[in-house]
Amino acid sequence: MGQKPSGLELLLSATDALVQIVLVRQGEIAVSQDWHCDNRATEILPAALEAIFQLLALNPKELERIACVHGPGSFTGIRLALALAQALRRVSGAKLGALNGLQILAYEYQLRHTLPAGRLLFVVTHARRNLVHFQAFAIDALGCPKAFSPISLLAPDALGPLLPCGAVCLGNALGKYPELFAAYAKQASLLLAPEILHPSPQALQRAASSVSYLASDLEPLYVRPLDALENLSRLAARQGLSQQEAWQTYRHLVQEKPVSAI
């Protein structure tokens, strides 16, 4: 007889200063944890996961699926969550699914308000100074938000022409630029939802149930430019490298195929 399926799924997000862990067993949320940890996600996430498995007397090898937010957001958080998910895949043989952090916020809005099919949601999140991530979602016949446009990176004051009259707009950028979005709301009768900053475990679970899972590693969803690239000339000078040498080294590193010892 074959081994009985464990029905064990792990959902991970670390794209902001918030680390979220959700463990699902047989379709039910067994445990969820939120950690507000500026610059400490590397210390907290592996230790928190180890404690969860120990307390529930579970083995990571039992994992069947792992859904991970692969962006957009903090580069460090994205890399950490993806590296951990990919290590667990090698241990358990679990399949991996990639979650769009903007789409999960749209799921959160749907859980709270339930827009009808055909309505549009616009999710706007802070990327860096004077830049935001922006994506539109359309509600399908099942009440799920589906991407209506690709993710864009643009200045907040360029959003006006992209927001149609009566649109729903949410995301942490609303709190970063309150006066600007208040003006947009007045001009186009927008419905603002600044209170939706992070997804609930239920929103993560719903989003995870709608993605494809593969027996392969996930690619990060980086949208905004890397800070290190913008500072490459200054960083190269510290290492005694010319700008040309620094760029040659960078291109070699990103193009070189990684070799795994596992």
C-alpha positions in Angstrom: 0.0 0.0 0.0 1.2 3.5 -0.8 1.8 6.1 1.9 -1.4 8.1 2.8 -1.2 11.7 1.5 -0.4 14.1 4.3 -2.4 17.0 2.8 0.3 19.3 4.3 0.9 22.7 2.6 3.1 25.6 3.6 2.5 29.2 2.6 5.3 31.7 3.0 5.6 35.5 2.6 8.4 37.8 3.6 8.2 40.6 1.0 7.8 43.4 3.6 8.8 43.9 7.2 6.1 41.2 7.9 6.9 37.5 7.8 3.9 35.3 7.4 3.8 31.6 7.8 0.6 29.5 7.3 0.5 25.7 7.6 -2.5 24.0 6.0 -3.4 20.4 6.7 -6.1 18.6 4.7 -7.5 21.9 3.6 -7.7 23.5 7.0 -5.4 26.1 8.5 -3.5 24.3 11.2 -1.4 27.3 12.4 -0.6 30.8 11.2 2.0 33.2 12.5 2.8 36.9 11.6 6.2 38.3 12.6 6.8 42.0 12.4 10.6 41.9 12.1 12.5 44.8 10.5 15.8 43.3 9.2 15.4 40.1 11.3 13.5 37.8 8.9 16.7 35.7 8.3 16.9 34.9 12.0 13.2 34.5 12.6 11.7 32.5 9.6 13.8 29.3 9.8 13.5 29.2 13.6 9.8 29.8 13.6 9.2 27.1 11.0 11.3 24.6 13.0 9.3 25.4 16.2 6.0 24.9 14.3 6.9 21.5 13.0 8.2 20.4 16.4 5.1 21.6 18.3 2.8 19.9 15.9 4.9 16.7 15.8 5.3 17.0 12.0 8.2 16.3 9.7 9.0 18.8 6.9 9.4 15.7 4.7 5.6 15.4 4.8 5.1 18.6 2.9 3.3 18.1 -0.4 3.0 21.7 -1.6 4.7 25.0 -0.8 3.3 28.3 -2.0 5.7 31.3 -1.7 5.3 35.0 -2.4 8.0 35.6 -5.0 7.4 39.3 -5.3 7.2 42.2 -5.7 8.8 43.6 -2.5 11.9 43.5 -0.4 14.8 41.8 -2.3 16.1 40.3 0.9 12.7 38.9 2.0 12.0 37.5 -1.5 15.4 35.7 -1.6 15.0 34.4 1.9 11.5 32.9 1.3 12.5 31.4 -2.0 15.7 29.9 -0.7 13.8 28.3 2.2 11.1 27.0 0.0 13.6 25.5 -2.4 15.5 23.8 0.4 12.3 22.3 1.7 11.5 21.1 -1.8 14.7 19.1 -1.9 14.0 17.6 1.5 10.3 16.7 0.9 9.8 16.5 -2.8 7.0 19.1 -2.4 5.8 21.0 -5.5 6.2 24.8 -5.5 3.8 27.5 -6.4 4.5 31.2 -7.0 2.3 33.8 -5.4 1.9 37.4 -6.5 2.0 39.7 -3.5 -0.3 42.2 -5.1 -2.9 39.7 -6.1 -3.1 38.4 -2.5 -4.1 41.8 -1.4 -6.8 41.7 -4.0 -8.0 38.4 -2.5 -8.0 40.1 0.9 -10.3 42.8 -0.4 -12.6 40.2 -1.9 -12.8 38.3 1.4 -13.9 41.5 3.2 -16.2 43.2 0.6 -17.0 40.7 -2.3 -17.1 42.8 -5.5 -19.2 41.4 -8.3 -17.8 39.8 -11.5 -16.4 42.3 -13.9 -15.3 44.9 -11.4 -11.7 46.1 -11.4 -9.4 46.4 -8.4 -6.2 48.4 -8.5 -3.4 47.4 -6.0 -0.7 50.0 -5.4 2.2 49.3 -3.1 5.3 51.3 -2.1 8.4 50.2 -4.0 10.9 52.9 -3.0 11.1 56.6 -2.8 8.8 58.1 -5.4 8.1 54.7 -7.0 5.1 52.3 -6.6 4.1 48.9 -7.8 0.8 49.0 -9.7 -1.4 46.3 -11.1 -5.1 46.0 -12.1 -7.2 42.9 -11.3 -10.6 41.9 -12.7 -13.1 39.9 -10.7 -14.0 36.7 -12.5 -17.2 34.7 -12.4 -16.0 32.8 -9.3 -15.2 36.0 -7.4 -11.5 35.6 -7.8 -9.2 38.5 -8.8 -7.3 37.8 -12.0 -4.5 39.9 -13.4 -6.0 42.5 -15.8 -2.6 44.2 -16.5 1.1 43.4 -15.9 2.8 44.9 -12.9 4.1 48.4 -13.5 6.7 50.5 -11.7 5.9 54.2 -11.9 5.9 57.4 -10.0 2.8 58.0 -7.8 1.8 61.2 -9.6 1.6 59.3 -12.9 -1.3 57.1 -11.6 -4.1 59.5 -12.3 -4.8 58.7 -15.9 -4.7 54.9 -15.1 -7.4 54.9 -12.5 -10.9 54.9 -14.1 -13.9 56.6 -12.5 -15.3 54.6 -9.6 -12.4 52.2 -9.4 -11.4 50.4 -6.1 -7.9 51.2 -5.0 -5.9 49.6 -2.2 -2.4 49.0 -1.0 0.2 50.5 1.4 1.0 53.3 -1.1 -2.3 54.9 -0.1 -0.9 55.6 3.3 2.5 56.7 1.9 0.8 59.4 -0.3 -2.5 60.2 1.5 -2.9 63.7 0.0 -2.3 62.5 -3.5 -4.7 59.6 -3.3 -7.3 61.9 -1.7 -7.0 64.1 -4.7 -7.4 61.1 -7.1 -10.4 59.9 -5.1 -12.1 63.4 -5.4 -11.3 63.7 -9.1 -12.4 60.2 -10.2 -14.8 59.1 -7.4 -12.4 56.3 -6.3 -13.2 53.9 -3.6 -10.1 53.8 -1.4 -9.3 51.0 1.0 -6.1 52.1 2.8 -6.8 49.7 5.7 -5.8 46.7 3.6 -2.1 46.5 4.1 -1.4 42.8 4.6 -3.2 39.6 3.6 -4.9 37.4 6.2 -4.1 33.7 6.4 -7.4 33.0 4.6 -6.4 35.3 1.7 -3.0 33.5 1.4 -4.8 30.2 1.4 -7.3 31.2 -1.3 -4.5 32.6 -3.5 -2.4 29.5 -3.0 -5.4 27.3 -4.1 -5.5 29.1 -7.5 -1.8 28.8 -8.7 0.0 26.0 -10.5 2.5 23.8 -8.7 5.6 22.4 -10.3 8.5 20.2 -9.2 11.0 23.0 -9.9 12.4 26.0 -8.2 10.7 29.4 -8.4 12.1 32.5 -10.1 11.9 35.8 -8.1 9.6 38.5 -9.2 11.8 41.6 -9.0 10.2 44.7 -10.4 12.0 47.7 -9.1 15.7 48.2 -10.0 18.3 46.7 -7.7 19.8 49.3 -5.3 23.2 47.7 -5.7 23.2 48.2 -9.5 22.5 51.9 -9.1 25.4 52.1 -6.6 27.7 49.7 -8.6 30.3 52.4 -9.5 30.7 53.5 -5.9 30.8 49.9 -4.6 33.4 48.9 -7.3 35.6 51.8 -6.3 35.7 50.5 -2.7 36.9 47.1 -4.1 39.6 48.7 -6.3 37.7 47.8 -9.5 37.0 49.9 -12.5 33.4 50.4 -13.6 34.0 48.2 -16.6 35.4 45.4 -14.5 32.5 45.6 -12.1 29.9 45.3 -14.8 31.8 42.4 -16.4 31.8 40.6 -13.0 28.1 41.3 -12.5 27.2 39.9 -15.9 29.3 36.8 -15.4 27.6 36.1 -12.0 24.0 36.6 -13.2 24.6 34.5 -16.4 26.5 31.7 -14.8 24.4 28.6 -14.4 24.2 27.7 -10.7 25.6 24.3 -9.6 23.9 22.4 -6.8 25.8 20.0 -4.6 22.5 18.5 -3.4 
